[in-house]
Amino acid sequence: MNRYDKGKSGEDKACKYLEHKGYTVVARNYRSKKGEIDIVAREGGCLVFVEVKSWGIVPFSETGFSIGRVKKSRMIRTVKQYLYENQKAVSELDIRFDLIFLNPLKGTLTHSENVIGEFH
């Protein structure tokens, strides 16, 4: 399986997981000049921007995983662009950044909410 197929498969699993939990997937692979967001979903009054990671071998614990400074900055810029383009549809919603980590070797999925913290 190539990198693209692996990523798509992981995102498919993440979407199914979120939908099973009651989220509505609004967009997948939102791209702008600023970067890409894997999944945009809605949970009640919250718009959730989800980064999906799918790795078989990880040199650190899954719970210790965090989004690096550069990726965080790129995600925030991309989300700002998404919000600008969709002002009317999202103006009353809270914003949250989540991470879904898939480990295909273990067959596990870990969902961490609010991994970036307050969004400004």
Beta strands, then each sheet from edge to edge (+ up, - down):
strand 1: 24-32
strand 2: 35-43
strand 3: 46-54
strand 4: 94-103
strand 5: 108-112
sheet 1: 1+ 2- 3+ 4+ 5-
end
